[in-house]
Structure formats: structure tokens, C-alpha cells
Amino acid sequence: MAQARTAGGMLLLSSRNDAAAAWEAALAEVPKLAVAVQTAASDGGSRGGAVGSKGVLRRTLEALPPFPLDKLLLAAGHTSAVQGHAEREDGHGAELWRAYLLLSFLAHAYMWCEPGPPPALLPAVLAVPWARLSAAVGMPPILTYATYNLYNWRRLDPTGPVQLGNIVCLHNFLGGPDEEWFRLVHVDIEARAGPAVAGLPRLQQAAAQDDAPSVLAGLHAVSSALQQMQGTLSRMGEKCDPYIYYQRVRTPMSGWRNNPDLPQGLIYEGVSDKPLQLYGETGAQSSVLHAFDAALGVQHEQVWLRDYLDTMVAHMPPPHRAFLATLAAANSNSNTTTAAAEAAGSSCAGGDSGAGQGRQQPAVANVRSYVLGAGGAGGGELRDAYNEAIAEMEKFRSQHKAFAYNYIARWAKREATGTGGSDFMPALTGYRDTTHQHLLVPP
């Protein structure tokens, strides 16, 4: 679920579609157009129009032919009044996500990759198809962690591992090693977390079944993943310089909520006459730590922090949101003996719930409650393993907080918000401190 994924570089619709080809070509040209318009601005507009006017990047995007939206939605089985989302494994579902990625990159390039203040209006040529495609895939019309990272890489050796040295980005804004490396570090982190995240439902099932050895193994898997994640994050400085990140890499990720450059938000021409306020891309939209929190029973009680995290979940792909909801629901089952007995009874009865008949799901239970209840004969060992997982999560969050200070806060001339729109230093402190509070004290 949370393991890094790739759109595979799929071209939109077909190379035989002239309009789609023009949009794909524009995406490939973004780093070059960004350099050209910034060079023209630094020359006083002598080769790109007067300073303050639209540069070659915005003019190029505004001149694109109408986006082939109806053909794309029709091929995917949608109508112009599409509702719901498409997260399918067939080619048409992948094309919708490809189009969503393409429009997200182009819209943010339009907003942030020319010098000067951002425009208050996104033109209809970008805004209308972006809003409709966002609805089709069940996502907000904003650049998200999924489009920036999870769907934006490929392997050099298709048979090799998903790790630094064998992965590259599909698309960039300004380009360069710092931007590429920043994103690839996140992809590597996702890949290292993937197996442990995938094992979380089994961890909850083991708690329901009083299977102490499997609970122990699941907790160790979480700790190991977090240690590997810390190892990857520690490599950020190898090829991503903090100053270059702050000045060049971070801006195109920005949204238009809690952003002083767009205090009213952004008008999507042809979609809404009122400005929309949406958070930008941020690591808080990764499902990894949310999943670990849910499985280990870590609850962020501060209202503002919980509300922000809930909003970040809404920026995740629908299957990720569903996965997190399933993990969180298991925490209401704290009586593992009862849960297991009810599951056994339902299994014996064969079930009588229509579509669910014959597909009874395994019982799940609150892992933290199970460990607190001593977990059978392995109580002390289980408590130590649980505490180790919590401690490693606290370490990762402390490391992330230090990274955020080094790459953002120390360079800011004013109180800065993160690319996701949060007052990020207090937020990161809150994540870390809440995690620490969940350590179990020996009886």
C-alpha cells in the first residue's frame, strides 16, 4: 500500500493524439522554460517581455490546445459529470492518474516557476481539466505527495531494487541534482517502509489470536523499517544542499492555504469564482507514519494537530485512506479473547450477510491493548518490542524535525510555514512528543 509506486512513464492517451502529445511535450519542457523565463527576468526583460508580464512558461501553457479530457474520461468509463474516483489497475485507470500527475505538475509550474508574485487565478485551460480529473481519481486539485513522489519515478534496472542508485524521477520543476535527490530519498524511504506497512494487518490479527510470537515479529519489523528509514533520511545532505532546497526546490511544492503569497487562496477559472484554499505537497501526506500510528495506537490528541493530520489523509490516494481507516477501526477491539471468539463463531455459522458470505475477515485487535495486557507468557518481551518500535518512531520524527529546521527554518526571514501550509516546527514537535508519551512503563 505505502510502498513506492510508479506510473511507468506512460504517455497520456496515445502518441497519435495530437493534443495529448502537446501536453506531454509541455511537461517535458518545464525545466527548460523555467530557466528561460528566469534568465529573461534577470536580464531586465530584454529577451522575454517586460518584467512583471507573463513569461514564456505561462504563455506556453496558456497556448496549449484543449486538454483531451472527454476522450480520457470516456476511455476510462467516466462521464463529464464524473463522480467518485478511479484507482484501478487497468490501463485506463493508470491513464487518469497519469493525467492527474501531468496537470498537477503543469499547474504548479504555472504558479511558481516564473519570478515574482504568483498569479491569483489559474487559467481555465489548466484549472477545468485538473478539477475534473481530480474528482475522477478522488483527489484534491493540488500537487500531492502521491503525484510528486509515489507516481513519479522509475527503476534504471527493472529487475533491481527500489533504492537510491537504481531509481530516477520522471519529472522535475527546475531540475538539477538537489531536486532529484530530495524526491528520490522519499521514494527510497517509502520502499523501505513498504514490507512493514503491508504486515500491519497481520500484526493486528495476531493480537486478536493471542499469537505472541507473531506480534513480536510484527513489532520488530516496524522497528527495523524505521531504522532503515532513518538511514535513508540521513543521506539527504549528500546531494541536496539545504540552501538550494530552500531557494529552489521547495517553492513549486507550495499550495494556497496558509500561504502569505496567496492569502485569499487561488481562483480556478471556469471552476469557481471564489478562491480555493488547499494545502500543498508535504511528507505528512505519506501514509507510512500514519499507518504505524494507527497500528501501534499512537493518538495525537491536540485538536489542531489531529485536524491537520486528518486533512493530510484526505490528500492521499483513496486506497491508502481506506487502508488507514481499516487499521484505525481495529483499535476499537481491545478485548482480544472476545474478538477471537466472535470471529470463530461467525466462521462456524458460515455468515449470512449476502455479499460477505464465505469471505469472513480475520479478527483484528488493538495491538497496544494486547501488549498492555501482558500478551500471554511473552509480556515483558512484547512490551520491550513495542517500546522499541515507539522509540524508533520518535527518533525518526526527531530526525525529521532537525531536517526541517536545517532545510527551512534556519533560512526563513519570517515565520515560515511548510509546503503543506502548517506551522511546521510546532507540528513536528507535537508529533515527536506525542509519540514519546506512548512508551509503556514496566509494571
N, C-alpha and C positions, 0 to 999 in steps of 0.2 A: 504494500500500500504506500508506504512512505519512501520506498527505495526509489532512487532517481530514475526517471523515465525519459525517453527521447521521442520526439516526433519524427526522427529519422531523416530530417531534411526534405520531407515530402513537399513537392510543389503543389501550389493551390490549384484545385481542379485539374487542369490539364495544360501541358505546354502548347496545345493547339488553341487554347482560349486566349485571345489577344489581350483582353482586359486583365485577366488573371496574371498573365506574363508581365504586364506593365507594373502591376502592384508588387510582384515578386522582385522585379528589377529595381524598383524604388527602395525596397527593403535592403537589398544588397548594396545600394549606393549610399545609404545613410551616413556611414563614417566619412566617406569622401565629400559628400555635400556639407557635412558639418564642418570639416576642415576648411572647405572653400569659403563658406559664409563667415566663419570666424576670421579667416585671413582678410577677406574683404573689409570686415568691420575694423580690423586693426589698421588697415591702410586708409581709413577715413572714408570708406565707401567708394573709392575711386574705381573699383572693379566689381562692385556688387550692389550699386544703388546707394542712396543716402543712408547714413546711419540712422536707425530707428525705423526704416521701412522694412518690408518683408524681404528676406534674403532668398538666395537660390534654393535653399532647402524647403522653405514654406511654399514658395512659388511652384516648385516641382511637385510637391504633394497635392496642392490645390488643383493642379492641372491634370491629375490622374483621371482616366476615364471612370465612369460609374462602376462601382465595385460590383462584381457579378454575384450579388447576394441571392437573388431569387433562384438562379441556377444552382447555387451551392445548397440552399435550403431544400430545394426540390429534390436534388440528388440524395440528400440525407433523410428524405421523408418528412420534411417540415413544410409548413405553410408560412405565408407572410405574417400571420398573426400567431407565430410560434409561441407555445407555452412550454414550461418545464425545461429540461436540459437534455443534452445528448452527450453521454460519456460511454461510447460504445467501442467495441474492439474491431468493428469492421472499418473498411476504408473510408466510408462517408463520415463516420463519427470522427475519425482522425483528421479528415479534411476540415471539419468545423473547428476543431481545436487549432489546426494549423492557421486557419483564417483568423481566429481569435488572437493567436500569438502575433501574427503579422500586423493586424490593426493596432494591437496594444503597443508594439514597438514603434510603428509609424506615428501614432497619436502622441506618444511621449517624446519622440524625436521632434515633432512639430512644436510641442510645448516648450521643450527645454534645451534643444541643441542649437538654437541661434542665440547670439549675445543679447543682453538686455532683458528687461522685464518680460515675463511670459504673457501671452495674449489672454484676455478674459473670455474668449469664445473659441471653441473648437469648430472648424467649418463642417458643414453638413456632409461633404464628401467623405470625411473620416467619421464624424460623430454618428450618423444614421446607421451605417452598416455595423459599426462597432457595438452600438447599443443593442441592435437586434441579434447579432451573433453572441453577445454576452448572455442574453436571455436564452439563446438556444443551447448553450453549454452550461447554464446555471451558474454563471459567474458575474461579478460586477464589471462595468466598463471602465477598467483601470488596469494598469500593469500590476500583475500579482507575482508572488514568489513562484507560482507554478509556471507562468509564461516566461519569467526572467531566468529561472534556473531549471526546473524539473523537466520542461519540454524543450530545452534549448541547448542540447549537447549531443555529441556522438562519440563513438569509440574510434580510435585510429585503427586498431586491430580488433575487428568484430568478435574475434574469439578470445580476446584478452579481458582482463578485469576492468571494472568501472572504478578507476582510481587515477590520481594525478600521474601524468606521464602517458596515459593512454586515452585521455578524453580531451576534446576541444569544444568550444562553443560554436553554435550555428550562426548566431547573430550578435552584433555589438552596436552600441551607440556611437561613441567616439573612437573605439578601437584601442589597440595597444595592449602590452602585456599586463598592466595593472588591472584593467577592466576584465580581461580574460581570466586572469588568475583569481581575482576576487570571486568570480562566479564559479569557477571550477572547484575551488576549495569547498564551496557549499554543496556541489554535486557529490564530491568525494565523501563529505560528511553524511549526506543522505544515504549513500550506498553502504557505508559502514554501519549505519543505524538500521538499515533495512531488515536484516535477518532477526534482530532482537525485537523490532516492532512487529514483524509478522508473527512472532511467537507469543505475543501478549495474550491473545485469546486462549491459547493453550495454558498459559500461566494461570489465568482466572478459572479455567476448567479444573486444573489440578487442585486449586484451593477448594473448589466445591466438592471434589472427590477425596479430600484428605490425603492427597498424594504428595507428601512432604518432599521426597526426592525430586519430583518434577518441579515443584515450587522452587526448591533450592536451585535447580538448574536454570530455571527461567530468570531468577533474580541475578544469578551470576552472568547470564547472557546480557542483561541490561547493563550491569556494571562494566563488562568487557566492551560493549558497544560505546558507552560513554567515554571510556578511556581512549579508545581509538578515535573517537570524535575530537577529543581534546588534542590528540597528537596531530590530527589534520589541521585543526584551527591554529595550532601553534606555528604552522608553516605559512600563515598568511603573509608575514613580512618578507618572505623570500623573494616575491615578485610583485607585491602590491605595496607601494610606498604610502604611508599614512597621509602625507600632504597631497600627493597626486590623487589619492582616493577622495579626499575632502573637496579638492578643487575641480576634479574632472569626472570621477566615476559616480559619485553619489547623486548628483543633481538630476539626471534623467530618470531616476527611480522615484522621484518625488510625486506626491499626489496633490490634491487640492482640498484637504481638510486639515485644519490647524496649521496651515502654511501661510506665513506672513506675506509671501509674494502673491498669494491669491486668497486674501482674507474672506472674500464672499463666495469662493468656490469657482466653478467653471461652468459656463453655459455650453450645452451640447446643441448646436444649431440644428433645427429640424427635429429635435427630440423633446426639449423642454425649454421654455422661456425663462425658467428660474434656474439659477446656478445650482449645480450639484456639488456636494462636498463628499469626497471619497478619499480614504487613506491610500497612500502609495505602497509600493512594494517594500517588504521588510521580512527579516528572518522569523518574526513572530507568526508569519503565515505558513511556516513549515509545520507539518503535523507531528514531527518526531517528539519534541518535548511535551507537546500536548498529550500525546499518546502515553508517554512514560508517566506523566502526572496522573492521567486517568487510571492507568493500571495499578499504580502504587498508592492511589488515594490521596495524592497531594492536592489540596484545595487552597486556592488563592482567595481568601475571604474579603480582602479590601474591595469595596463595591466598585470603585473606579478601575481597579486593576482587573477584576473579573469581567467587567463590562467591556474593557478594551480587548481582552483575550477572546471573549465571545465574538466580538466584531472581527477579529483576525481569523477565527474559524470560518466565518461567513465568506472569507476571501479564498478558501481552499476549494479544490475540486470536489464535486458532490460525493464521490466515493470515499474521499478522505473524511469528510464531515460525517458520513454515515458510520464509518469505522470508529471514529471518536465517540459518537453517540452510543454505539454498542458497548464500547469499553466502559463508558461512564455509567451506563444502565446496570452493569454488573455490580457496581458498588452498593446498590440497594439490597443486595443479597449478602447479608453479613452472617447469617446462620448457615454455615456450610453443611451441617448434617441435614437440616430441613431441606435445603436446596437440592442436595443429592437424593434424598428420599422422594421428593416431589418429582424429580426427573425420572427416577426409576419407576414410580407409579405411572407417570404419563407414558413411558415407554412400554410398560406391560399392557396398558389399556389400548395401545395402538394409536391413540389420538383420534379426535373426531372433529377436527377444525377445518374441514374442506381442503383448501389448497395446501395446508400444512401437514396433512395426513401422511404418515410414513417418512416425514423429514423432521422429526423431533430434534431440536438443537441440544447439544450437551449442556448440562447445568454449569453455571458460572457463579463465582462468588467474589466478594471483596477480599483482595489479597492482604491488605493491611489488617483487616479484622481477623483474618485467618492467622497471620503471624502474631498478632496481639494475643490471640487465644492459645498461644504456645505451639500450635500446629502439630499436635501429637508429640511423639518422642523427640522430634528434632527441634524443639522450641528455641533453645539458645543459638543453635547454628542458623536456624531460619532468621532469627532476629538480627544476628550479625550480618547475614547476607542482605537482608532488607536495608539495614543501616548503611551497608557499603554502597548499595545502589543509590540511596538518597544522598550519601556523601559525594558520590561521583557526579550526580546531577548538580549538586551545589557547586562543585568545582568547575563544571562546565559553565554554569551561569556566572560564576565569579570571573572566569576567563573571558567570557563574552562581554561582561561589563568593562573589564580592563581594555579589551579591544575597542569597545565603543568610545571609551574616553580617549584612547590614543589616536583613533582614526577620525573622531568627530569633535568631541567636547573641547579638546585642547586647542583646536584651531578656530573655534567659533568666537566671533566678536560680540555676539549677543546670545541670550539664552536660546539654545538651539533645540529644535525638535528633530526626531529621527525621520528617515524617509517614509516611515509608516505613520507619521503625524503625532507620535507620542512624545511626551516629555520623558525622553528615554532613560536618562540616568536614574531618576527615582523609580521608574518602572523596573529597570534591571535590578536595582537594589531590592525592590519588593519581591521579584521572582526568587532571588537568591535567599533572602531572609525567610520567606515562607517555606521554601524547600528545607532549610536547616531546621525549622521548627517541627518537621515531621520525623526527625530522628526518634527512634524508640529508646526509652530509658530502661535499662535492665531492672526487673522487679527486685 
